[in-house]
Amino acid sequence: MVEQTETGVVSGADTVSSGISREASHNKYVEINEEVNSVSNDSSSPLNLDETEKFIDLTVHLTPEELERRKTWKYKLAIFFWDSADKHPKERKFLLKLDFFLLSSAMLGYFIKTLNYSNIATAYVNGMSDYYDMESNQYNTVQMLWTVGYIIGQIPSNLILHRISARYYLGCLEIVWSLLTICMVSCKTMHQLYAIRFLVGLTESGFFPAMEYLIGSWYSPAELSKRESLFACSGTAASMVSGPLQDAVLNGVAKSSTRYQAFQWLFIVDAIISFPIAIYTMTADPNTPSTSTAWYFSKEDKLIAKERRRRIGAQLNTREKYTWKKIKSFFTTWHIWVFPILFLCYNNSCTAISEPTFTTWMKYDLGLTSGKYNTYPTAINGAGIAFTVAISWISDYTKNRYNFVVVQAFFICLVIGCASLAHWDLPVGYQYFCYFLIGVPTAWGQPQIYSWVNRLLRYDDMKRNFVLVVTNTLAYVTNAWVPILVWNTDYQPVFHVGFTYTACLASLGIIVTAVATYFTFLDTKKGLYYENEKLEYATETGPVTVTDANLGNEKELDQEKV
């Protein structure tokens, strides 16, 4: 549980290590940092980093007063709500910068991506269908072509990401899809709309897997879930905004201007929101710990970033070259075979609420006004955000070892809700409940699955990136054509086939989650994963190393001191 270290490394705000002065140590780390940066600036060469030697000393000095403080409820609440309370002051300062810039750029980017994706569904029930005189499955064809572009662009996009600056690449993608969104206003025929939506999907394809990769590149397993959930919630927030935004457009600018249709104004407003966020991405995104040139990180911050990755056993070399031998090695473990199927079950199940099922039921069966059927889904999204945040905080507190429980809960909710809606002849109150049951869990499934992947594969950066992008891509391969068959708009709002299909798919998801859980436990038992982050502390009797599995158990440190 607690082990003595061999060397006397003691640090803190004002302490020095035995035998090595702080100044000499700092100079050594600066030299390493400069050497690493000079290599990492050359994208064609690997980062030859010594992943066994410290980059900087982040040992926390535990005085008797500090040990007593850690036994208080105030400290325990602080460590629950945010995970930097137990870290070295320099690391806390670093995390504050990282959280602000990386999470803000990720969340804003995902917000506009989701807004641009979901605006077509909102526009469909607010005039677009009549404007284009859409027939039969033309709406599903629009969505299918977006998905085809999204599939085609994902793997090439992430290969590019390994060779160029992430912040400029992602910022340019955001600018291009914003321009394409404006172009949708000028579409006069369905074929023009088809072409633009394909290109929008192509440019948006690189954002999500790239951000999942970057978030997994900066945070430890004990920090991942809440950051992943905040990232996912920004997409849910975009879905919340889309309905009320369209309603505001319908009753505001659309009435005062007749130059464009009401639904076209939604595309214009989305693009206006997107442009400044794209510029912000270019300035705020930090790339990866080994290649970061972020203006807000000092040399010491960059050393802290590398040290944080080293102590959790993560691979620091993020510019490793792709070889056939390396690529073939990706397929020798279960991750590439199980996680893509698991996310496919999750992602495709989400169409039960992302398709205009809830809104068309309220519009055609209940006869509600546009103000109501555009804004009522906001309640589902709001509840989803609340549940997601609560679940992620608990997940991080338990070091994300129980992702499978939350993922199973998602699929169980979908089975119950979709099986009920497939029957359809339900009391109005229970039907509302079923839509909430299939809508709220969609917010928490994604961050739990991706934090699971990032946690297990942090020791192999290239494999982690590959599994992440394949996991996301496979889900959209089926999403490109299945909705046309099972969510046929000719049968709206009664989607019997769609709800039956989703109930079956969610049942498969329960089985696949059990398989992933079994292999995770089996590999953990074999010691294949570097499960615990080793945090170094210094007591009065000398240094000790504590794994993240025992954080908060200060009794052992107290006993060690005695």
Summary of the structure (lengths in Angstrom):
residues: 562
radius of gyration: 25.0
end to end distance: 16.0
largest distance: 80.3
contacts: 1932
relative contact order: 0.14
helix: 71%
strand: 3%
